[in-house]
Amino acid sequence: MNLNIYDNKIFAPLKCGTRWLEEKTNPIKIEELWLPTNKIQRITKDTYWVYRVSREHLVSALRTEIRTALEFQEDNIDSIVDGFIKGMGTHWSPILFTYMYSYWNRIEFNVIELNDLSNLFVGVEYDSKNYDMNHYTKTKHTKEDIIQLVGSTKMNILYEQSDRDSVWLTKILNKEHNLI
């Protein structure tokens, strides 16, 4: 999974405001890391990590990767979904919150929910219509369509992974230290 770092201050996984951050906040420096392979450097108590509710992040990531594959005939749905299950998705990881907890446990950085991200940039507009993939012509799949395409068996596996990982987000939000 990709994690973008903006000006060494804001860490955001793909599907967590990254396009908005790039287009609207004029960052001087953007770094990209592949998680969990790369280690995060330069986290401080002033750093912000943008998170998105686990299942919402999962479905949005599936929608992006599946629609992109169908639009450009790059991959089939099964290989994308199997990649997600194995932790190889570009836009989502079944261990994101576990991974971030290991850092937060040592350095209690700031966490901000995606819906509150624009609050960090007073006066910078956010319009959700700019980020709904309207430029895709072959695939108009809704989130519900994507869930149906994936199928209940694999969606249940992904939901279980997501739910197991979201426990660590809850621990961060509740400020529970030293649990791993």
N, C-alpha and C positions, 0 to 999 in steps of 0.2 A: 504494500500500500504506500502511496505517496503522501508525504507530509511536506508542506511548503512552509518556509520560514521567511517572514517579512521583516527586514531591517533588524534582525536579531531580537525582535520584540514580540512578534505574534506568530504562533505556531498553529497551522490550520491544515487538517487532512483535506484531501480533495472531497468535494461535496459539502464543505463547511465554510462557504463564503470566499473561496479562493479567487474566483473570477471577479467578484465585487472588489475584493481587496486590491487586486492587480489593476483593475480598470478605474476605480474611484479614489484610491488613497495615495496614488503615486509613490509606491515604495522605491527607495533608492537601491535596495539590494533584495533579491529573492533567491533563496537556496531551496533545493529540492532534495529530500532524503527518501530512501526506500526503507520502510519499516518491516520487520524489526532488524534487518541486516545492519543498517547504519546506526551509530550512536548519536544522540542529540548533544550538541555542544552549546555552551554559552547560555544555559537556562539560569535565570536569576529570579528573585522574588518579584521583580517587576515585569517578568515575561507573562504574556497571556497565551492561553491555549484555548482555541475555539473547539467546542464539541457540539455534537448533534445527538439527539435522542437515538439510542441504539437501533431499534427496528426501523425507524424513519430513515436513518442514515443507510442502513442495509438496502431497503427497497429503492431509495433514490439512486444508490450506486448501481444496483442491478439494472434499473431502468436506463441509466446512462450507458452502461457498458453493452447491454443487449441492444438497445436502439442504435447505438453507434455501429455495432457489428452488422445488424440487419440493414442499416442505411448504406453501408459501404461494403457489404458482403465479405467481411473479413474473417469472421468466426461463426461457429454454430453455438446455439444457446447452451447445449449440454457442456461444451468445453468451458464456456464462461462460468456457468454455475459450479461445475466441478472445481474450477480454479478458485472460486470464492470459498468453497468448502475446505479446500486445502490451504487457504490463507494466502492465495496468490492474486487476489483482486487488486486492481490499481486504485479503486475508489473506496474500498472497505476492507477491514481486517477483523477476523474473529478474536484478535487479541489486542486491539488498539487500546482499550481502557486498562487492561492489565499492564501493558507496556508503559503507558503514561503514568499509571499509579507508581511504578517503580521509580520514576523520576520525581514525581510530586512528593512521594514519601520522604525523599532526601531534601528537596528544595521546594517548599510550598509555594509554587508559582500560582498565578491567578488563573481561574477558569471562567470562561464566558460562554453561555449558550448561544448557538448560531443566531437565534431570533433577537438577541440583544447586541450583536456585533456592531451594528451601526451606532449604538450609543457611545462607542469609543471615539467616534468621529462625528462630532456635533456639526450639523449643517451639511453633511454629505448624504445625498439622497439614496434611497434604496427603492427600487421598483421590481417586484418579483417577476413581472412579465418579461423583463430583460434576460431572465435566466431559465426559461422553460423549454428550450430547445425547439423553438418555432421554425428554425431554418431547416429542420429535417422534413423531407417531403415524402419519403417512402414509409416512415414509421410514425404513427401518431399514437402509439401505445400509451395508455394511462398506467398508473401504478397498479391498478386492479388487473389490467391485461397482462402486465409483466408477471405478477404473482401467478396468474393462471398459466402462462407460458412455462414458467419454472416448474410448476406442478406441486401438489401438496406434500409429497414425500420429501423432495429436496428443500422446499420452503420450510418444512418443519425442522429439518436438520439445521438449516441456516438460522432459523428463529431460536433454536436451542443454543447454538453457538453464541448468538447475539445476547441472549438472556444471561448466559453464564458470564460473559464478559462485562455486561452492564452492572454487575455487582460491584466491580472495581470503580466504576464511575460514581456509584452511590457512596462508596467509601471516601472518595475524593470530596464529593459535595458535602458529606457529613464530617469532614476533617478527621477521619480515622487513620491514624499513623501506625506504622510498624506491624503490618499484618502479613507481609511476605518476607 
